[in-house]
């Protein structure tokens, strides 16, 4: 990354950090990039920018306490680059995130500082095939980003217009070096339609953005009902933790993953997931019979009797791991809303305990204090 290429005067706010994040991701070959900001006087890092991965997967880490045992918190707190070269090393050094994300990937976190002021941090992820150490070129690109970002944030703060994170991270679209013309796009559709079996595409949010006629027939749904939907929403028999885990593994590790699922009442289908920076391509083919459970590299997804809401299970697992580090009631009050609300789309939440036959409100988020006062100590 050329230091002269960064021009803070070219924009304002988060928009200035966007091209710098895109550059450092490209120059390091990272698959995922995120920028955290630390507003003045606060002790919680807040994710401001994200690229390369769906927001719902990393939502549990949208806010990270400086005291947490998380790579980005360690990097900012200790003012050094933190490198985690494998899933095994992640499990050894950072068991809580490894419990929720047991996939093959490497990670680096670096602090963004000026003088004695901590201003935020950078997080980059690579597929598990990354060499065991950062190269010198990767370290240089990370260093350039951190210096430029620190300069921008300092200038903005000195001018009285500090760069602040939004209500939720801004997700940058995938970088495309080539845009096909309409004729090429139609030729690609025709090409996919001619392939045996079926195929579909998932965008970075995991929603179906393209599906062939054969794929729709195999899963037993109409194309209009599939487009724009999450597979687990359009096809309830795919609302299973096995599918969600396979999808997350593909996105994080950038490796092909596969599973076999039973379409009711008794038709087995094989799904192969091929990920890259823009989403996931899914190949769907009939499976002659139910595969053996010990088939290598293939997972089984049975059709649940009721929807499992598999994605929410990950947030609950993360919450359970997070609460093991809670040191008091206020810690629980701070952590539960932060984890539960984005997972389930909750707009307001109150935590209460029973005391001598009355409800005592010990914390709330989204409700007004006046409303909570009406319910506090109610029978």
ZINOR-V949883 format. One record per backbone hydrogen bond with DSSP energy under -1.0 kcal/mol. NH is the residue of the N-H (numbers start at 0). CO is the residue of the C=O. Records with the same first field share a line. If there is no record, write none. Layout:
NH=CO, CO
//
This chain:
4=1
5=2
9=6
10=7
14=11
15=12
16=13
17=13
20=16
21=17
22=18
23=19
24=20
25=21
26=22
27=23
29=24
30=124
31=124
32=50
33=122
34=48
35=120
36=45
37=118
41=38
44=63
45=36
46=61
47=34
48=34
49=169
50=32
60=57
61=58
63=44
65=42
67=64
69=67
73=69
74=70
75=71
76=72
77=73
79=74
81=108
83=106
89=85
90=86
91=87
92=88
93=89
97=93
98=94
99=95
100=96
102=100
105=125
106=83
107=123
108=81
109=121
111=119
113=116
116=113
118=111
119=111
120=35
121=109
122=33
123=107
124=31
125=105
127=103
129=126
138=134
139=135
140=136
141=137
142=138
143=139
144=140
145=141
146=142
147=143
148=144
149=145
150=146
151=147
152=148
153=149
154=150
155=151
156=152
157=153
158=154
159=156
160=155
169=47
171=49
184=180
185=181
186=182
187=183
188=184
189=185
190=186
191=187
192=188
193=189
197=283
199=281
200=209
201=279
202=206
205=202
207=228
208=200
209=200
211=198
215=211
216=212
217=213
218=214
220=215
225=221, 222
226=222
227=207
228=225
232=229
233=229
234=230
237=234
238=235
239=237
243=239
244=240
245=241
246=242
247=243
248=244
249=245
250=246
251=247
252=248
253=249
256=272
258=270
259=298
260=268
261=300
262=266
266=262
268=260
269=284
270=258
271=282
272=256
273=280
275=278
279=201
280=273
281=199
282=271
283=197
284=269
286=267
294=291
297=294
298=257
300=259
315=311
316=312
317=313
318=314
319=315
320=316
321=317
322=318
324=321
325=322
331=327
332=328
333=329
334=330
335=331
338=334
339=335
340=336
343=339
345=340
348=364
350=362
352=359
354=357
357=354
358=377
359=352
361=350
362=350
364=348
371=367
372=368
375=371
376=358
377=374
//
